[in-house]
Amino acid sequence: MRLKAWTTTAVVAVGAVATLVLTGMAAPAPAQAQAHPSGGFVSRSGSQLMQDGRPFRFSGPNIEWLGLVGYGPLNFEAGQNERFPSHYEIDDALATAKEMGATVVRAQTLGDTVGCRNCLEPSLGHFNARAFGVMDYAIARARAYGLKVIPEFQGDARAEHVGSTADIFSNWRGGASFWTDPTVIGDFENHIAHIVDHVNSYTGIAYRNDPTILGWMDCNECAAATSAATTNWVATIASFVKRLDPHHLFMDNAASSTPGQRLPRPTVDTYSLEVYPHWSQFYGVPPDQILALPHQLAAQAAAAGKVWLMSEFGWDKTDLSTAADLQTFLDGVTADRNISGDLFWALEAHTNGHGWKPIPANEQCQPGVFDTAPPTQPDPSGAGCYTNEDGNWWAFYYTGIPTLSHSAADMQARGQILRTHAYGMRGMAVPPHSIPPAPKITQIKDGQIYWQGSAGALDYSIQRSTTGIWNWTTVCRRCVTDQSDGWVATSPGYYRLIPYNLDGRPGPASPPVRYPRPGNRRS
């Protein structure tokens, strides 16, 4: 039985401001969102998405960690437990998505976090106001950037939670089936209701009334359940969500290459698949046929009058061995009007203080599940399992860094293909790169200057002034990047950084910082 959402009252600390969140407050009417930066609600008309009377097609990134960093086996940062992303990290990722031409981002942790201290639902029926505050910020900032967001209700979980949100809900009820037990399904519906009915503490808009949300995605690869169980479960959850929220799309992501009888469900608007050629045995088709699956499934969905999209696809060389292969694949997607959207896996961002978020570590070893490791690394465990499914091949950093699978130049080239494709899905010419925002010097330690990166910056110049106001002299011309271990200040003065985008155009300077600080020989 669904619990009333207005039973939750909490104080959320946001920076230095405490915001009272009353989830039972009357939500603003949908009319208040008419001036939304990315337009009104997206709806379905047969096999097409529509917005404000026009077809809506999109491309963008998965940014799994927008609600919680380190949640899920494919997003673990070495040495970290689940932690909240900072406002800077959220803004940097969303600004990068915008620079790449995205109009939509998918974020599993905006909805699917259960069973951990910083999760939305740490324990059965108890909800975390601080986690909702982080989700509020991410959705409010997506709105400001003119981006739409796809949250997800059920997906991956940390290894100590066995492997999925379904396992956690099941374990809370002594092992009862997540897919078929009425009590467990009721628990999951209560989780959904607290999200859909929640009022954003930054915008004052209930999620169910906010066109920032493109639609609600049910799960991540829930085809792991039996076909009949999945079909019935999707029908139950879709009907429940549509009763709560008739404004938004319901998006089925059961990750099946044979959706079959689920297609006619009237409460389901979109169907999707995660497309990775190196997962050939998962799909049950040879690797050379996997790239044809999107077109086949999209045609089936269109024939049934439903929308089809790729919730994930691999941009990297373990899936598409060359940048030219990626270009060919995406050109085919753009040309296929039965494919309404696609989302690559997965965008990373700059991190607090200096540099980039760490490359996510290996997932939990799963013997006998995915036996074919990427060619860049042997399986170090010797167990014949897919331990190498890690960020060294799938984590994307704009404007390119070297990993074990990619050179910086290769990643950069593929990023520009993704950017061109995003504009192509919208039927737009590719514009010049956006001007990067001002970076920020965060520390000068023993003369070493460190800074927080600027979204879209390829490199930086460093300038020095004796006054901090005028007479700026360039002492380092485009000589450092966000991979540099800082830069050594050789003489006292004021320092600032100038970011440059991929077109070589400069952005605004960082606020100047004095070195050494007054009263200190070293800072």
MIBAKE-539538 format. One record per residue (C-alpha): x, z negated, y; residue in one letter. Coordinates in steps of 0.02 Angstrom, whole numbers, padded with zeros to 5 digits, always signed. Last residue first. Layout:
N
XZYA;...
//
This chain:
523
+02552-00046+01475S;+02736-00080+01505R;+02824-00161+01652R;+02663-00246+01699N;+02607-00317+01867G;+02514-00160+01917P;+02482-00044+01769R;+02627+00064+01717P;+02560+00194+01722Y;+02402+00224+01822R;+02250+00311+01747V;+02163+00460+01826P;+01983+00502+01778P;+01990+00649+01658S;+01998+00820+01735A;+01852+00942+01735P;+01857+01092+01618G;+01982+01232+01610P;+01949+01409+01547R;+02066+01474+01412G;+01926+01565+01320D;+01938+01439+01178L;+01909+01296+01299N;+02038+01205+01404Y;+02040+01018+01442P;+02134+00944+01593I;+02210+00771+01569L;+02256+00640+01699R;+02405+00532+01744Y;+02449+00419+01891Y;+02629+00372+01919G;+02781+00298+01834P;+02899+00412+01737S;+02920+00487+01564T;+02740+00474+01503A;+02747+00514+01316V;+02602+00611+01242W;+02476+00558+01110G;+02502+00585+00926D;+02441+00763+00940S;+02291+00811+00834Q;+02176+00814+00985D;+02288+00945+01060T;+02442+00941+01171V;+02551+01070+01263C;+02422+01155+01373R;+02546+01137+01517R;+02632+00967+01514C;+02700+00902+01680V;+02571+00985+01791T;+02592+00911+01964T;+02447+00833+02059W;+02479+00815+02245N;+02313+00726+02277W;+02214+00568+02234I;+02310+00470+02102G;+02444+00434+02231T;+02608+00475+02141T;+02524+00613+02041S;+02545+00674+01863R;+02456+00809+01764Q;+02432+00835+01577I;+02368+00999+01506S;+02250+01000+01359Y;+02206+01098+01202D;+02064+01186+01111L;+01927+01089+01198A;+01750+01119+01133G;+01695+00938+01145A;+01825+00838+01243S;+01937+00715+01153G;+01961+00531+01186Q;+02135+00501+01254W;+02304+00426+01213Y;+02458+00419+01326I;+02619+00345+01256Q;+02721+00253+01389G;+02736+00096+01284D;+02547+00101+01265K;+02441+00205+01383I;+02262+00192+01318Q;+02090+00268+01330T;+02120+00420+01439I;+01951+00505+01449K;+01910+00688+01425P;+01806+00783+01553A;+01676+00899+01477P;+01723+01066+01399P;+01661+01223+01489I;+01551+01321+01371S;+01618+01470+01276H;+01565+01638+01341P;+01394+01697+01281P;+01352+01780+01113V;+01206+01899+01134A;+01040+01829+01077M;+00920+01869+00936G;+00903+01683+00892R;+00978+01709+00720M;+01115+01810+00805G;+01158+01664+00919Y;+01190+01553+00768A;+01283+01695+00680H;+01406+01714+00823T;+01442+01527+00817R;+01465+01526+00628L;+01585+01673+00643I;+01676+01580+00781Q;+01694+01429+00669G;+01762+01538+00529R;+01901+01596+00644A;+01941+01417+00697Q;+01947+01358+00517M;+02065+01500+00473D;+02176+01466+00623A;+02185+01280+00585A;+02239+01322+00408S;+02115+01281+00273H;+02105+01204+00100S;+02221+01054+00112L;+02167+01033+00292T;+02228+01109+00455P;+02121+01084+00611I;+01999+01202+00696G;+01904+01210+00861T;+01785+01131+00803Y;+01812+01024+00649Y;+01719+01069+00489F;+01724+00955+00337A;+01694+01060+00179W;+01866+01090+00102W;+01973+00938+00137N;+01810+00845+00164G;+01786+00809-00019D;+01722+00881-00180E;+01889+00852-00265N;+01826+00723-00390T;+01721+00853-00481Y;+01750+00793-00657C;+01866+00840-00799G;+01928+00663-00825A;+02109+00702-00785G;+02092+00586-00635S;+02198+00694-00519P;+02082+00846-00539D;+02192+00987-00478P;+02188+01032-00293Q;+02175+01194-00194T;+02073+01286-00324P;+01914+01186-00295P;+01867+01087-00451A;+01754+01160-00584T;+01678+01026-00695D;+01532+00969-00591F;+01429+00850-00697V;+01533+00813-00852G;+01616+00659-00780P;+01551+00609-00607Q;+01696+00544-00504C;+01632+00462-00344Q;+01657+00574-00193E;+01828+00607-00122N;+01867+00553+00056A;+01799+00611+00222P;+01930+00687+00339I;+01950+00553+00471P;+01853+00569+00634K;+01962+00662+00757W;+02089+00610+00887G;+02096+00464+01007H;+02002+00306+01057G;+01836+00331+00971N;+01818+00483+00859T;+01806+00669+00887H;+01679+00758+00781A;+01632+00817+00607E;+01511+00958+00561L;+01458+00992+00381A;+01392+01084+00285W;+01310+01236+00365F;+01126+01240+00413L;+01014+01391+00392D;+00852+01455+00464G;+00697+01564+00446S;+00752+01671+00299I;+00614+01799+00266N;+00681+01900+00414R;+00834+01947+00312D;+00955+02031+00434A;+01030+01866+00493T;+01057+01810+00313V;+01145+01973+00268G;+01260+01957+00419D;+01293+01779+00362L;+01357+01835+00192F;+01464+01974+00262T;+01543+01860+00393Q;+01581+01726+00264L;+01665+01856+00153D;+01766+01917+00303A;+01823+01737+00335A;+01894+01740+00160T;+01863+01648-00004S;+01679+01611+00022L;+01633+01455-00078D;+01801+01369-00101T;+01853+01456+00061K;+01732+01358+00170D;+01563+01395+00252W;+01463+01315+00112G;+01275+01313+00138F;+01150+01176+00170E;+00963+01164+00209S;+00950+01351+00182M;+00778+01409+00239L;+00609+01470+00174W;+00439+01471+00258V;+00278+01490+00158K;+00146+01626+00137G;+00165+01637-00052A;+00245+01809-00038A;+00358+01738+00097A;+00414+01598-00020A;+00457+01722-00158Q;+00552+01833-00036A;+00648+01682+00029A;+00692+01636-00150L;+00765+01808-00188Q;+00858+01821-00023H;+00932+01647-00036P;+00979+01677-00220L;+01086+01831-00189A;+01236+01724-00140L;+01223+01637-00308I;+01241+01796-00409Q;+01431+01810-00407D;+01444+01628-00461P;+01346+01658-00622P;+01173+01577-00631V;+01114+01407-00693G;+01104+01335-00519Y;+01210+01182-00558F;+01326+01288-00665Q;+01371+01395-00514S;+01411+01251-00397W;+01562+01344-00328H;+01442+01471-00251P;+01365+01338-00137Y;+01189+01363-00069V;+01079+01209-00041E;+00900+01268-00060L;+00746+01262+00048S;+00557+01260+00057Y;+00452+01249+00214T;+00274+01205+00261D;+00214+01088+00123V;+00038+01014+00145T;-00050+01165+00067P;+00053+01160-00096R;+00058+01342-00153P;+00248+01346-00173L;+00266+01194-00287R;+00214+01297-00440Q;+00377+01394-00448G;+00519+01314-00349P;+00648+01395-00467T;+00818+01383-00382S;+00782+01200-00352S;+00859+01095-00214A;+00703+00987-00194A;+00714+01013-00007N;+00530+01015+00039D;+00501+01017+00228M;+00343+00947+00307F;+00325+01020+00480L;+00273+00908+00623H;+00115+00880+00724H;-00001+00819+00584P;+00091+00652+00573D;+00026+00507+00470L;-00093+00611+00365R;+00040+00746+00349K;+00166+00618+00288V;+00051+00554+00150F;+00003+00729+00092S;+00187+00780+00084A;+00232+00621-00012I;+00101+00648-00147T;+00131+00836-00166A;+00319+00809-00174V;+00296+00675-00308W;+00185+00788-00413N;+00309+00932-00410T;+00461+00821-00436T;+00383+00735-00587A;+00333+00902-00663A;+00506+00977-00637S;+00598+00826-00702T;+00697+00726-00575A;+00866+00791-00517A;+00761+00918-00423A;+00771+00783-00290C;+00921+00873-00216E;+00914+00785-00048N;+00741+00726-00003C;+00579+00744+00093D;+00627+00831+00253M;+00521+00787+00405W;+00506+00921+00538G;+00583+00993+00695L;+00601+00822+00777I;+00636+00843+00963T;+00450+00884+00971P;+00415+00696+00983D;+00239+00636+00943N;+00269+00571+00766R;+00432+00495+00827Y;+00337+00389+00950A;+00393+00423+01128I;+00456+00284+01242G;+00612+00388+01276T;+00754+00264+01250Y;+00670+00137+01134S;+00596+00275+01026N;+00429+00217+00956V;+00423+00207+00766H;+00268+00274+00678D;+00363+00407+00578V;+00505+00290+00532I;+00404+00136+00483H;+00282+00248+00391A;+00419+00328+00286I;+00485+00160+00225H;+00306+00107+00185N;+00284+00269+00089E;+00440+00225-00012F;+00368+00056-00058D;+00203+00138-00105G;+00297+00260-00218I;+00380+00110-00299V;+00211+00028-00329T;+00129+00187-00393P;+00268+00220-00522D;+00295+00408-00543T;+00449+00470-00452W;+00539+00309-00411F;+00516+00253-00591S;+00519+00064-00620A;+00694-00006-00640G;+00658-00185-00593G;+00562-00148-00435R;+00707-00156-00311W;+00806-00056-00439N;+00685+00091-00420S;+00697+00089-00231F;+00886+00088-00246I;+00894+00223-00379D;+00783+00339-00276A;+00899+00315-00127T;+01033+00392-00235S;+01198+00364-00324G;+01222+00198-00413V;+01210+00089-00256H;+01394+00047-00274E;+01430+00233-00251A;+01349+00238-00079R;+01185+00329-00062A;+01124+00508-00070D;+00949+00565-00023G;+00776+00513+00027Q;+00683+00517+00195F;+00772+00654+00291E;+00784+00686+00478P;+00784+00866+00543I;+00832+00867+00728V;+00797+00989+00870K;+00925+01021+01004L;+00898+01042+01192G;+01051+00936+01232Y;+00943+00799+01311A;+00827+00799+01159R;+00977+00780+01043A;+01027+00633+01153R;+00858+00548+01129A;+00864+00581+00942I;+01038+00507+00924A;+00996+00358+01034Y;+00838+00316+00939D;+00931+00327+00773M;+01058+00202+00839V;+00917+00088+00897G;+00832+00104+00727F;+00992+00039+00648A;+00989-00108+00769R;+00809-00148+00728A;+00845-00160+00541N;+00691-00159+00430F;+00640-00277+00290H;+00513-00215+00161G;+00638-00205+00018L;+00813-00243+00078S;+00928-00160+00205P;+00794-00040+00267E;+00867+00059+00414L;+01040+00028+00341C;+01175-00077+00423N;+01181-00211+00287R;+01154-00089+00143C;+01007-00048+00028G;+00926+00095+00121V;+00980+00236+00237T;+00881+00397+00230D;+00790+00417+00395G;+00918+00480+00520L;+01055+00462+00390T;+01017+00634+00320Q;+01053+00722+00483A;+01003+00904+00503R;+01042+00993+00666V;+00939+01126+00753V;+00966+01240+00905T;+01147+01279+00868A;+01248+01399+00975G;+01418+01325+00931M;+01430+01243+01103E;+01267+01152+01065K;+01336+01088+00900A;+01492+01028+00992T;+01386+00937+01122A;+01290+00856+00978L;+01449+00799+00892A;+01528+00732+01052D;+01369+00642+01101D;+01355+00554+00933I;+01540+00508+00934E;+01531+00442+01112Y;+01375+00339+01076H;+01472+00257+00936S;+01431+00288+00753P;+01363+00136+00661F;+01467+00077+00515R;+01454+00085+00326E;+01617+00019+00257N;+01779+00096+00313Q;+01952+00101+00233G;+01942+00287+00197A;+01791+00364+00280E;+01653+00402+00155F;+01542+00551+00192N;+01520+00638+00025L;+01477+00480-00072P;+01339+00429+00049G;+01343+00311+00197Y;+01514+00306+00281G;+01451+00331+00458V;+01269+00286+00492L;+01134+00370+00597G;+01226+00528+00652L;+01326+00528+00489W;+01256+00681+00401E;+01289+00806+00539I;+01226+00964+00452N;+01259+01108+00566P;+01159+01244+00652G;+01061+01405+00630S;+00888+01445+00691F;+00738+01559+00689R;+00579+01529+00791F;+00451+01668+00814P;+00360+01657+00982R;+00195+01578+01038G;+00271+01418+01106D;+00366+01393+00944Q;+00332+01483+00780M;+00407+01472+00607L;+00365+01618+00494Q;+00301+01633+00315S;+00119+01604+00362G;+00115+01538+00540S;+00212+01375+00534R;+00236+01259+00682S;+00378+01208+00797V;+00325+01079+00925F;+00362+01114+01106G;+00515+01181+01195G;+00700+01141+01176S;+00717+01046+01340P;+00547+00961+01316H;+00439+00988+01469A;+00278+00978+01367Q;+00329+00807+01295A;+00205+00705+01396Q;+00065+00811+01323A;+00098+00730+01154P;+00015+00570+01216A;+00129+00421+01237P;+00126+00301+01089A;+00021+00143+01098A;+00137-00001+01059M;+00144-00053+00876G;+00330-00021+00859T;+00368-00144+00997L;+00552-00121+01037V;+00618-00233+01176L;+00779-00163+01246T;+00932-00272+01276A;+01059-00185+01387V;+01247-00210+01373A;+01269-00066+01252G;+01100-00051+01167V;+01051-00217+01090A;+00884-00199+01001V;+00756-00338+01010V;+00626-00332+00874A;+00441-00323+00835T;+00383-00253+00670T;+00203-00288+00620T;+00152-00133+00717W;+00200-00020+00573A;+00057-00083+00466K;+00112-00097+00285L;+00066+00047+00170R;+00000+00000+00000M;
//
